[in-house]
Amino acid sequence: MSKKPRAARTLLSLCLLAPMCSADISGTPAVQAFIRQVSKQSGYPPQDLQRIFAQVDIQEKVLDAMSKPYEAKPWHQYRKLFLTEARIQGGLSFWSSNSAALDNANRRYGVEPEIIVAIIGIETSYGQNTGNYRVIDALSTLAFAYPKRAEFFRKELANFLTLTRKEAMDPLLPKGSYAGAMGLPQFMPSSYLAYAVDLDGDMKRNIWSNPADAIGSVANYFAHSGWIKGEPVAYAATATETTDTPSSKDIRPSQTIGQIKAGGVRIQGANVPSSTPARLFSLSGENGTELWVGLQNLYAITRYNHSPLYAMAAFQLSRELLCRHAHLATDCR
């Protein structure tokens, strides 16, 4: 069993480090302080919050999952998790079944169907795996037993309580990921409050079982993250041996295409103005270092998930989906 921070071990010791803790945590000082804070800020009745937290289960499985993120893998392994034939075929089927909603989202928010489909495909395999943890359990575990990011998750827990009250949902029912992400697009509660939309006009923002609302919500998120309609995302590149090849830790477009080319880099297939903001970066490919030039739209993907590996996987999956959708080819690489 992995070693846990002292605060986490203290809380989990209520249940002898069992996978699920059924002890009532509502009376602990941390939870009581949280209840007072949320009640004061939002007007949530404290007796209701007391009842909710009396039914919360602290889960060690959540803490274990947080210690093993996919993004810790090198690019050539990470890519294989998402660029699979099953995920590509699933994306084509999802695209076909939801073409009207995708076209509507494109017109309304200026975000292309292929990137929306790719995001939902990476997040939940088009709704097949939206998570089996109660959101209230996942967020409470991380808010009160994960000191490393407790402040962030307490805010998300407060946001979750706000959204369930606003949407007239029982906070003990919604399920999501081990990190508290929800629905087809795996929105955190703050993202739901800020970006979830009712695309089909049924007066509900249902990202759990309504693909149209999930599609519109992803598009709205991207529109607010700087996505530029019709613009490219990234280009493969080659360079001389003397060219500096920065890592992928920061892909903010802080250079220009002209500056990158002046450094001895050849950009494959690029036909964009020299003044276009861009960023040269490298990835650990299966056959050695890969060079890429990312543009604003690649950076916009990292506003959804901060990992450059995630952004590149979403980009490459979207490109494959678009090629297959448009040409019905068996191999578009």
C-alpha positions as CSV (number, residue, x, y, z in Angstrom):
1,M,0.0,0.0,0.0
2,S,1.4,3.4,-1.0
3,K,2.4,5.8,1.7
4,K,-0.2,8.6,2.2
5,P,0.2,12.1,3.6
6,R,-0.4,12.4,7.3
7,A,-3.7,14.2,7.0
8,A,-5.0,11.6,4.6
9,R,-3.9,8.8,6.8
10,T,-5.6,10.4,9.8
11,L,-8.9,10.7,8.1
12,L,-8.7,7.3,6.5
13,S,-7.8,5.7,9.8
14,L,-11.5,6.1,10.7
15,C,-12.0,3.1,8.5
16,L,-8.7,1.3,9.0
17,L,-7.7,2.3,5.5
18,A,-10.5,0.4,3.9
19,P,-11.2,1.0,0.2
20,M,-14.4,2.8,1.1
21,C,-15.0,4.6,4.4
22,S,-18.5,4.6,5.7
23,A,-17.8,6.5,8.9
24,D,-19.7,9.7,9.4
25,I,-17.2,12.5,8.5
26,S,-19.8,15.3,8.9
27,G,-18.6,16.0,12.5
28,T,-14.9,16.4,11.7
29,P,-13.5,20.0,12.2
30,A,-12.6,20.3,8.5
31,V,-16.0,19.3,7.3
32,Q,-17.8,21.5,9.9
33,A,-15.7,24.5,8.8
34,F,-16.6,23.8,5.1
35,I,-20.3,23.5,5.9
36,R,-20.2,26.9,7.6
37,Q,-18.3,28.5,4.7
38,V,-20.6,27.1,2.0
39,S,-23.8,28.0,4.0
40,K,-22.6,31.5,4.5
41,Q,-21.5,32.0,0.8
42,S,-24.4,30.3,-0.9
43,G,-27.2,30.2,1.6
44,Y,-27.3,26.4,1.5
45,P,-29.1,25.3,4.6
46,P,-26.5,23.9,7.0
47,Q,-28.8,21.1,8.1
48,D,-29.0,19.9,4.5
49,L,-25.2,20.0,4.2
50,Q,-24.9,18.1,7.5
51,R,-27.3,15.4,6.1
52,I,-25.3,15.2,2.8
53,F,-21.9,14.8,4.4
54,A,-23.2,12.2,6.9
55,Q,-23.7,10.0,3.8
56,V,-20.3,10.7,2.2
57,D,-17.8,7.8,1.7
58,I,-14.1,8.6,1.8
59,Q,-12.4,6.4,-0.8
60,E,-8.8,5.4,-0.8
61,K,-9.1,4.2,-4.4
62,V,-9.5,7.9,-5.3
63,L,-6.1,8.7,-3.7
64,D,-4.5,5.8,-5.4
65,A,-5.8,6.9,-8.8
66,M,-4.5,10.4,-8.3
67,S,-1.0,9.0,-7.9
68,K,-1.0,7.3,-11.3
69,P,-2.0,9.9,-14.0
70,Y,-1.9,8.9,-17.7
71,E,0.2,12.0,-18.4
72,A,3.2,10.5,-16.6
73,K,3.6,8.2,-19.6
74,P,6.0,9.1,-22.5
75,W,4.3,10.4,-25.6
76,H,4.7,7.2,-27.7
77,Q,2.9,5.2,-24.9
78,Y,0.3,7.9,-24.2
79,R,-0.7,8.2,-27.8
80,K,-1.4,4.5,-28.1
81,L,-4.1,4.8,-25.4
82,F,-6.3,7.0,-27.6
83,L,-5.3,6.6,-31.2
84,T,-6.9,3.1,-31.5
85,E,-9.1,1.7,-34.2
86,A,-11.9,1.2,-31.8
87,R,-11.9,4.8,-30.7
88,I,-11.7,6.0,-34.3
89,Q,-14.6,3.8,-35.3
90,G,-16.5,4.9,-32.2
91,G,-15.9,8.5,-33.1
92,L,-17.2,8.1,-36.6
93,S,-20.4,6.4,-35.3
94,F,-20.8,9.2,-32.7
95,W,-20.3,11.8,-35.4
96,S,-22.9,10.2,-37.7
97,S,-25.5,9.8,-34.9
98,N,-25.0,13.4,-33.7
99,S,-24.3,15.3,-36.9
100,A,-27.1,17.8,-36.4
101,A,-25.9,18.8,-32.9
102,L,-22.3,19.0,-34.1
103,D,-23.3,21.3,-37.0
104,N,-25.4,23.4,-34.7
105,A,-22.5,23.8,-32.2
106,N,-20.1,24.6,-35.1
107,R,-22.4,27.4,-36.3
108,R,-23.1,28.7,-32.8
109,Y,-19.6,28.5,-31.3
110,G,-17.2,28.2,-34.2
111,V,-15.7,24.9,-33.2
112,E,-15.3,22.1,-35.7
113,P,-17.0,18.8,-35.2
114,E,-13.9,16.7,-35.3
115,I,-12.3,18.3,-32.3
116,I,-15.5,18.1,-30.3
117,V,-15.8,14.4,-31.1
118,A,-12.2,13.8,-30.3
119,I,-12.5,15.4,-26.9
120,I,-15.6,13.3,-26.0
121,G,-13.8,10.2,-27.3
122,I,-10.7,10.7,-25.2
123,E,-12.7,11.7,-22.1
124,T,-15.3,8.9,-22.0
125,S,-15.2,6.9,-25.2
126,Y,-18.3,8.7,-26.4
127,G,-20.1,8.2,-23.2
128,Q,-19.3,4.6,-22.6
129,N,-17.2,5.3,-19.5
130,T,-18.3,8.4,-17.6
131,G,-17.1,7.2,-14.2
132,N,-18.4,5.0,-11.4
133,Y,-17.6,7.2,-8.4
134,R,-20.2,9.3,-6.7
135,V,-19.0,12.8,-7.4
136,I,-19.7,13.8,-3.8
137,D,-17.4,11.0,-2.6
138,A,-14.6,11.7,-5.0
139,L,-14.6,15.5,-4.4
140,S,-14.9,15.0,-0.6
141,T,-12.0,12.5,-0.5
142,L,-9.8,15.0,-2.4
143,A,-11.0,18.0,-0.4
144,F,-10.4,16.5,3.0
145,A,-7.9,13.7,2.5
146,Y,-5.5,15.0,-0.2
147,P,-3.6,18.0,1.2
148,K,-1.6,18.5,-1.9
149,R,-4.6,19.9,-3.8
150,A,-7.2,20.3,-1.0
151,E,-7.9,23.9,-1.7
152,F,-8.7,23.3,-5.3
153,F,-11.0,20.4,-4.6
154,R,-12.8,22.2,-1.8
155,K,-13.7,24.9,-4.3
156,E,-14.9,22.2,-6.8
157,L,-16.9,20.6,-4.0
158,A,-18.6,23.9,-3.2
159,N,-19.3,24.4,-6.9
160,F,-20.8,20.9,-7.1
161,L,-23.1,21.6,-4.3
162,T,-24.1,24.9,-6.0
163,L,-24.8,23.3,-9.4
164,T,-26.9,20.4,-7.9
165,R,-29.0,22.9,-6.0
166,K,-29.4,25.1,-9.0
167,E,-30.3,22.1,-11.3
168,A,-32.5,20.5,-8.6
169,M,-30.4,17.4,-8.5
170,D,-29.8,15.1,-5.5
171,P,-26.0,15.7,-4.7
172,L,-25.7,12.0,-3.6
173,L,-26.7,10.7,-7.1
174,P,-24.4,12.0,-9.9
175,K,-21.4,9.9,-10.8
176,G,-18.1,10.8,-12.4
177,S,-14.4,10.1,-12.4
178,Y,-12.1,9.7,-9.5
179,A,-11.3,13.4,-9.7
180,G,-14.9,14.5,-9.7
181,A,-15.2,15.1,-13.5
182,M,-18.7,14.6,-14.8
183,G,-20.6,13.5,-17.9
184,L,-19.7,12.8,-21.5
185,P,-17.2,15.7,-21.6
186,Q,-15.9,15.2,-18.0
187,F,-16.5,18.7,-16.8
188,M,-15.4,19.7,-13.4
189,P,-18.2,21.5,-11.4
190,S,-16.6,24.9,-12.1
191,S,-16.6,24.2,-15.8
192,Y,-20.2,23.0,-15.7
193,L,-21.3,26.3,-14.0
194,A,-19.3,28.4,-16.5
195,Y,-19.7,26.5,-19.8
196,A,-22.4,23.9,-19.8
197,V,-25.2,24.8,-22.2
198,D,-28.7,23.6,-23.2
199,L,-28.0,23.0,-26.9
200,D,-31.3,21.2,-27.8
201,G,-33.5,23.7,-26.0
202,D,-35.2,21.3,-23.5
203,M,-34.5,23.7,-20.6
204,K,-31.9,21.4,-19.0
205,R,-28.1,21.3,-19.1
206,N,-27.7,17.5,-19.2
207,I,-24.1,16.5,-19.9
208,W,-24.6,13.0,-18.4
209,S,-26.9,11.5,-20.9
210,N,-27.7,14.1,-23.6
211,P,-25.1,14.1,-26.3
212,A,-26.4,17.4,-27.8
213,D,-25.8,19.3,-24.5
214,A,-22.4,17.6,-24.1
215,I,-21.4,18.7,-27.6
216,G,-22.6,22.2,-27.1
217,S,-20.8,22.5,-23.8
218,V,-17.5,21.4,-25.2
219,A,-17.9,23.8,-28.1
220,N,-18.7,26.6,-25.7
221,Y,-15.7,25.8,-23.5
222,F,-13.4,25.9,-26.6
223,A,-14.9,29.2,-27.8
224,H,-14.0,30.7,-24.4
225,S,-10.5,29.2,-24.5
226,G,-9.4,31.0,-27.7
227,W,-10.2,28.5,-30.4
228,I,-10.0,30.1,-33.8
229,K,-12.5,28.6,-36.3
230,G,-10.9,27.2,-39.5
231,E,-7.3,27.6,-38.3
232,P,-4.8,24.8,-38.1
233,V,-3.7,23.2,-34.8
234,A,-0.2,21.9,-35.3
235,Y,2.4,20.9,-37.9
236,A,5.2,18.3,-37.8
237,A,8.6,19.8,-38.3
238,T,12.2,18.8,-39.0
239,A,15.4,20.7,-38.0
240,T,19.1,20.8,-38.2
241,E,21.2,19.1,-35.5
242,T,22.1,22.5,-34.1
243,T,18.5,23.6,-33.6
244,D,17.4,24.1,-30.0
245,T,14.5,21.6,-29.4
246,P,12.5,22.7,-26.3
247,S,10.4,20.1,-24.4
248,S,6.6,20.0,-24.5
249,K,6.2,21.4,-21.0
250,D,5.1,24.8,-22.3
251,I,3.3,25.0,-25.7
252,R,2.0,28.6,-25.3
253,P,2.6,30.2,-28.7
254,S,5.2,32.7,-27.6
255,Q,7.2,32.6,-30.9
256,T,6.3,33.2,-34.5
257,I,6.4,31.0,-37.5
258,G,9.1,33.3,-38.9
259,Q,11.3,33.0,-35.8
260,I,11.0,29.2,-35.8
261,K,11.9,29.0,-39.5
262,A,14.8,31.3,-39.0
263,G,16.2,28.8,-36.4
264,G,16.7,26.2,-39.1
265,V,13.3,24.4,-38.7
266,R,11.3,23.1,-41.7
267,I,7.6,23.1,-41.1
268,Q,5.9,20.3,-43.0
269,G,2.8,21.4,-45.0
270,A,2.7,24.8,-43.3
271,N,1.3,27.7,-45.4
272,V,0.7,30.3,-42.7
273,P,2.0,33.9,-42.4
274,S,5.4,34.4,-40.8
275,S,3.8,36.5,-38.1
276,T,1.5,33.7,-36.9
277,P,2.1,33.0,-33.2
278,A,3.5,29.5,-32.7
279,R,5.7,27.3,-30.5
280,L,8.3,24.7,-31.4
281,F,8.4,21.7,-29.0
282,S,9.5,18.1,-28.9
283,L,7.9,14.8,-27.9
284,S,9.5,11.4,-27.2
285,G,8.3,9.4,-30.2
286,E,8.7,5.6,-30.6
287,N,11.5,6.1,-33.0
288,G,13.2,9.1,-31.4
289,T,12.4,12.7,-30.8
290,E,9.5,14.2,-32.7
291,L,9.4,17.9,-33.5
292,W,6.2,19.8,-33.7
293,V,5.0,23.4,-34.2
294,G,1.9,24.2,-32.2
295,L,-0.4,27.1,-33.0
296,Q,-3.1,28.9,-31.0
297,N,-5.6,26.1,-31.4
298,L,-3.3,23.6,-29.9
299,Y,-2.8,25.9,-26.9
300,A,-6.6,26.2,-26.7
301,I,-6.9,22.5,-26.2
302,T,-4.6,22.7,-23.2
303,R,-7.2,25.0,-21.6
304,Y,-9.4,21.9,-21.4
305,N,-6.7,19.7,-20.1
306,H,-3.3,21.3,-19.3
307,S,-1.2,18.3,-20.5
308,P,0.5,18.9,-23.9
309,L,0.3,15.1,-24.4
310,Y,-3.5,15.3,-24.1
311,A,-3.6,18.2,-26.6
312,M,-1.6,16.3,-29.1
313,A,-3.7,13.1,-28.7
314,A,-6.9,15.1,-29.2
315,F,-5.4,16.9,-32.3
316,Q,-4.2,13.6,-33.9
317,L,-7.5,11.8,-33.2
318,S,-9.5,14.7,-34.6
319,R,-7.4,14.7,-37.7
320,E,-7.9,11.0,-38.2
321,L,-11.6,11.3,-37.6
322,L,-11.9,14.2,-40.1
323,C,-10.0,12.2,-42.7
324,R,-12.0,9.1,-42.3
325,H,-15.3,11.0,-42.2
326,A,-14.5,13.0,-45.3
327,H,-12.9,10.3,-47.5
328,L,-14.0,7.0,-46.0
329,A,-10.4,5.8,-46.3
330,T,-9.1,2.9,-44.2
331,D,-5.8,4.7,-43.4
332,C,-5.5,8.5,-43.5
333,R,-2.1,9.0,-41.9
